Amino acid sequence: MHINLFMRRIIPFLVIAVALLMASCNDNDSNTDDTVQPAGNIQQELKDQIKKYPDSILLRETLIQNYRDSGDYDAAIAEAKTTITKDSLNGVLWEHLFWLYYEDQDTANAIASLEKAVSLNSDPQYYVTLGSVYAQTKNPSALIIAAKLAAEPTGAYKKESLFIPALYYSKIGEGEKAIPLFDQSLEVEYTYLDAYREESICLYNMGRYQDAIKKLEKATSVKSDYTVAYYWLGRCYEKLNDKKQAIDNYQSAIQIDPDYDEAKDALKKINN
């Protein structure tokens, strides 16, 4: 999914994994095979290490990340929940569980996990993520979160306090309310790609394709390899019956990201 909203990844597991594997190698001096081990072997090693050190949150987090990287979200979520029983008041662990549910498209459990994280840790970034998810799911609580961010004394979250209600109004179909707020968030930070993207989508849904194109072109001037912008440019040009421009932009998106399935599907469809 090329929304890429709120993409704070779980933790820097790589350092942990490297340390773990080095320890494992020291425990197994007879193993001289330098080939990369299958995921299942690594997972078993991690489980063995956890048996030795059952209170190690870092080992458990590494196993969770390994499950996640291999696409086994059921196992990752189960292990995350087990880890939380070891430290249930750790807001970071609940945030990790949120991302696992979110990536697995289980929105209800994702929100419940993040709400728990917020109740344990007042980090404003948690509120940014929660407010954005509320907005995506058309939950008016997004407006309450936005007001809380706007009241931050440092003013560090001003753009988000404007973006979140804009996203909410866009999702509930009140584009005329959303557009000025998106613009205000871009006045705070003109490189705010989330705002460019979501305002363009809002304009597209309102049938204002030329306005959406202008906004998307601005986004590509800020970030020349912004794949989502090229994809939506393609969609806008399709609506304007400009097949060549649509194809060119879909191809640009795919050239930058060969795994961009939406762009590949759109290109296949327009060429048929």
Contacts in CASP RR format, 6 or more apart in sequence:
PFRMAT RR
TARGET T0000
AUTHOR 0000-0000-0000
METHOD contacts of the structure
MODEL  1
MHINLFMRRIIPFLVIAVALLMASCNDNDSNTDDTVQPAGNIQQELKDQI
KKYPDSILLRETLIQNYRDSGDYDAAIAEAKTTITKDSLNGVLWEHLFWL
YYEDQDTANAIASLEKAVSLNSDPQYYVTLGSVYAQTKNPSALIIAAKLA
AEPTGAYKKESLFIPALYYSKIGEGEKAIPLFDQSLEVEYTYLDAYREES
ICLYNMGRYQDAIKKLEKATSVKSDYTVAYYWLGRCYEKLNDKKQAIDNY
QSAIQIDPDYDEAKDALKKINN
2 227 0 8 1.000
2 228 0 8 1.000
2 231 0 8 1.000
2 260 0 8 1.000
2 262 0 8 1.000
3 197 0 8 1.000
3 228 0 8 1.000
4 194 0 8 1.000
4 228 0 8 1.000
5 132 0 8 1.000
5 136 0 8 1.000
5 194 0 8 1.000
6 128 0 8 1.000
6 129 0 8 1.000
6 132 0 8 1.000
6 133 0 8 1.000
8 99 0 8 1.000
8 125 0 8 1.000
8 129 0 8 1.000
9 99 0 8 1.000
10 61 0 8 1.000
10 64 0 8 1.000
10 65 0 8 1.000
10 68 0 8 1.000
10 96 0 8 1.000
10 99 0 8 1.000
10 100 0 8 1.000
11 61 0 8 1.000
11 65 0 8 1.000
11 92 0 8 1.000
11 96 0 8 1.000
13 61 0 8 1.000
13 62 0 8 1.000
13 65 0 8 1.000
16 58 0 8 1.000
16 59 0 8 1.000
16 61 0 8 1.000
16 62 0 8 1.000
17 62 0 8 1.000
17 65 0 8 1.000
17 66 0 8 1.000
20 45 0 8 1.000
20 46 0 8 1.000
20 49 0 8 1.000
20 59 0 8 1.000
20 62 0 8 1.000
21 42 0 8 1.000
21 45 0 8 1.000
23 49 0 8 1.000
24 45 0 8 1.000
24 49 0 8 1.000
25 31 0 8 1.000
37 45 0 8 1.000
39 66 0 8 1.000
39 69 0 8 1.000
39 70 0 8 1.000
40 70 0 8 1.000
42 66 0 8 1.000
43 63 0 8 1.000
43 66 0 8 1.000
43 67 0 8 1.000
46 59 0 8 1.000
46 62 0 8 1.000
46 63 0 8 1.000
46 66 0 8 1.000
47 63 0 8 1.000
49 56 0 8 1.000
49 59 0 8 1.000
50 56 0 8 1.000
50 59 0 8 1.000
50 60 0 8 1.000
50 63 0 8 1.000
53 59 0 8 1.000
55 86 0 8 1.000
57 83 0 8 1.000
57 86 0 8 1.000
57 87 0 8 1.000
57 90 0 8 1.000
57 93 0 8 1.000
60 79 0 8 1.000
60 82 0 8 1.000
60 83 0 8 1.000
60 86 0 8 1.000
61 83 0 8 1.000
61 96 0 8 1.000
63 79 0 8 1.000
64 76 0 8 1.000
64 79 0 8 1.000
64 80 0 8 1.000
64 83 0 8 1.000
64 96 0 8 1.000
64 100 0 8 1.000
65 76 0 8 1.000
67 73 0 8 1.000
67 75 0 8 1.000
67 76 0 8 1.000
67 79 0 8 1.000
68 76 0 8 1.000
68 100 0 8 1.000
68 103 0 8 1.000
73 100 0 8 1.000
73 103 0 8 1.000
73 104 0 8 1.000
76 100 0 8 1.000
77 97 0 8 1.000
77 100 0 8 1.000
77 101 0 8 1.000
77 104 0 8 1.000
80 93 0 8 1.000
80 96 0 8 1.000
80 97 0 8 1.000
80 100 0 8 1.000
81 97 0 8 1.000
83 93 0 8 1.000
84 90 0 8 1.000
84 93 0 8 1.000
84 94 0 8 1.000
84 97 0 8 1.000
87 93 0 8 1.000
89 120 0 8 1.000
90 120 0 8 1.000
91 116 0 8 1.000
91 117 0 8 1.000
91 120 0 8 1.000
91 121 0 8 1.000
92 117 0 8 1.000
92 121 0 8 1.000
94 113 0 8 1.000
94 114 0 8 1.000
94 116 0 8 1.000
94 117 0 8 1.000
94 120 0 8 1.000
95 113 0 8 1.000
95 114 0 8 1.000
95 117 0 8 1.000
95 121 0 8 1.000
95 126 0 8 1.000
95 129 0 8 1.000
97 113 0 8 1.000
98 110 0 8 1.000
98 111 0 8 1.000
98 113 0 8 1.000
98 114 0 8 1.000
98 117 0 8 1.000
98 129 0 8 1.000
99 110 0 8 1.000
101 107 0 8 1.000
101 109 0 8 1.000
101 110 0 8 1.000
101 113 0 8 1.000
102 110 0 8 1.000
102 133 0 8 1.000
107 133 0 8 1.000
107 137 0 8 1.000
110 133 0 8 1.000
111 130 0 8 1.000
111 133 0 8 1.000
111 134 0 8 1.000
111 137 0 8 1.000
114 126 0 8 1.000
114 129 0 8 1.000
114 130 0 8 1.000
114 133 0 8 1.000
115 130 0 8 1.000
117 126 0 8 1.000
118 126 0 8 1.000
118 127 0 8 1.000
118 130 0 8 1.000
124 149 0 8 1.000
124 152 0 8 1.000
124 156 0 8 1.000
124 157 0 8 1.000
127 145 0 8 1.000
127 148 0 8 1.000
127 149 0 8 1.000
127 157 0 8 1.000
128 149 0 8 1.000
128 157 0 8 1.000
128 160 0 8 1.000
128 164 0 8 1.000
130 145 0 8 1.000
131 141 0 8 1.000
131 142 0 8 1.000
131 145 0 8 1.000
131 146 0 8 1.000
131 164 0 8 1.000
132 142 0 8 1.000
132 160 0 8 1.000
132 163 0 8 1.000
132 164 0 8 1.000
132 167 0 8 1.000
134 140 0 8 1.000
134 141 0 8 1.000
134 142 0 8 1.000
134 145 0 8 1.000
134 164 0 8 1.000
134 168 0 8 1.000
135 142 0 8 1.000
135 164 0 8 1.000
135 165 0 8 1.000
135 167 0 8 1.000
135 168 0 8 1.000
135 171 0 8 1.000
136 167 0 8 1.000
136 171 0 8 1.000
137 171 0 8 1.000
138 168 0 8 1.000
138 171 0 8 1.000
138 172 0 8 1.000
139 168 0 8 1.000
140 168 0 8 1.000
142 164 0 8 1.000
142 165 0 8 1.000
142 167 0 8 1.000
142 168 0 8 1.000
143 164 0 8 1.000
143 165 0 8 1.000
143 168 0 8 1.000
145 164 0 8 1.000
146 160 0 8 1.000
146 161 0 8 1.000
146 162 0 8 1.000
146 164 0 8 1.000
146 165 0 8 1.000
146 168 0 8 1.000
147 161 0 8 1.000
149 157 0 8 1.000
149 158 0 8 1.000
149 160 0 8 1.000
149 161 0 8 1.000
149 164 0 8 1.000
150 157 0 8 1.000
150 158 0 8 1.000
150 161 0 8 1.000
152 161 0 8 1.000
158 188 0 8 1.000
159 185 0 8 1.000
159 186 0 8 1.000
159 188 0 8 1.000
159 189 0 8 1.000
159 192 0 8 1.000
159 195 0 8 1.000
160 185 0 8 1.000
162 181 0 8 1.000
162 182 0 8 1.000
162 184 0 8 1.000
162 185 0 8 1.000
162 188 0 8 1.000
163 181 0 8 1.000
163 182 0 8 1.000
163 185 0 8 1.000
163 192 0 8 1.000
163 194 0 8 1.000
163 195 0 8 1.000
163 198 0 8 1.000
165 181 0 8 1.000
166 177 0 8 1.000
166 178 0 8 1.000
166 179 0 8 1.000
166 181 0 8 1.000
166 182 0 8 1.000
166 185 0 8 1.000
166 195 0 8 1.000
166 198 0 8 1.000
166 199 0 8 1.000
166 202 0 8 1.000
167 178 0 8 1.000
167 198 0 8 1.000
168 178 0 8 1.000
169 175 0 8 1.000
169 177 0 8 1.000
169 178 0 8 1.000
169 181 0 8 1.000
170 178 0 8 1.000
170 182 0 8 1.000
170 198 0 8 1.000
170 199 0 8 1.000
170 201 0 8 1.000
170 202 0 8 1.000
170 205 0 8 1.000
173 205 0 8 1.000
175 202 0 8 1.000
175 205 0 8 1.000
175 206 0 8 1.000
178 199 0 8 1.000
178 202 0 8 1.000
179 199 0 8 1.000
179 202 0 8 1.000
179 203 0 8 1.000
182 195 0 8 1.000
182 198 0 8 1.000
182 199 0 8 1.000
182 202 0 8 1.000
183 199 0 8 1.000
185 192 0 8 1.000
185 195 0 8 1.000
186 192 0 8 1.000
186 195 0 8 1.000
186 196 0 8 1.000
186 199 0 8 1.000
190 222 0 8 1.000
191 222 0 8 1.000
191 223 0 8 1.000
193 219 0 8 1.000
193 222 0 8 1.000
193 223 0 8 1.000
193 226 0 8 1.000
196 215 0 8 1.000
196 216 0 8 1.000
196 218 0 8 1.000
196 219 0 8 1.000
196 222 0 8 1.000
196 229 0 8 1.000
197 219 0 8 1.000
197 228 0 8 1.000
197 229 0 8 1.000
197 232 0 8 1.000
199 215 0 8 1.000
200 212 0 8 1.000
200 215 0 8 1.000
200 216 0 8 1.000
200 219 0 8 1.000
200 229 0 8 1.000
200 232 0 8 1.000
200 236 0 8 1.000
201 212 0 8 1.000
201 232 0 8 1.000
203 209 0 8 1.000
203 211 0 8 1.000
203 212 0 8 1.000
203 215 0 8 1.000
204 212 0 8 1.000
204 232 0 8 1.000
204 235 0 8 1.000
204 236 0 8 1.000
204 239 0 8 1.000
207 239 0 8 1.000
209 236 0 8 1.000
209 237 0 8 1.000
209 239 0 8 1.000
209 240 0 8 1.000
210 236 0 8 1.000
210 240 0 8 1.000
212 232 0 8 1.000
212 236 0 8 1.000
213 233 0 8 1.000
213 236 0 8 1.000
213 237 0 8 1.000
216 229 0 8 1.000
216 230 0 8 1.000
216 232 0 8 1.000
216 233 0 8 1.000
216 236 0 8 1.000
217 229 0 8 1.000
217 233 0 8 1.000
219 226 0 8 1.000
219 229 0 8 1.000
220 226 0 8 1.000
220 229 0 8 1.000
220 230 0 8 1.000
220 233 0 8 1.000
223 229 0 8 1.000
225 256 0 8 1.000
227 253 0 8 1.000
227 256 0 8 1.000
227 257 0 8 1.000
227 260 0 8 1.000
227 263 0 8 1.000
228 253 0 8 1.000
230 249 0 8 1.000
230 250 0 8 1.000
230 252 0 8 1.000
230 253 0 8 1.000
230 256 0 8 1.000
230 263 0 8 1.000
231 249 0 8 1.000
231 250 0 8 1.000
231 253 0 8 1.000
231 260 0 8 1.000
231 262 0 8 1.000
231 263 0 8 1.000
231 266 0 8 1.000
233 245 0 8 1.000
233 246 0 8 1.000
233 249 0 8 1.000
234 245 0 8 1.000
234 246 0 8 1.000
234 247 0 8 1.000
234 249 0 8 1.000
234 250 0 8 1.000
234 266 0 8 1.000
235 246 0 8 1.000
235 266 0 8 1.000
237 243 0 8 1.000
237 245 0 8 1.000
237 246 0 8 1.000
237 249 0 8 1.000
238 246 0 8 1.000
238 266 0 8 1.000
238 270 0 8 1.000
243 270 0 8 1.000
246 266 0 8 1.000
246 270 0 8 1.000
247 267 0 8 1.000
247 270 0 8 1.000
247 271 0 8 1.000
250 263 0 8 1.000
250 264 0 8 1.000
250 266 0 8 1.000
250 267 0 8 1.000
250 270 0 8 1.000
251 267 0 8 1.000
253 260 0 8 1.000
253 263 0 8 1.000
254 260 0 8 1.000
254 263 0 8 1.000
254 264 0 8 1.000
254 267 0 8 1.000
257 263 0 8 1.000
END
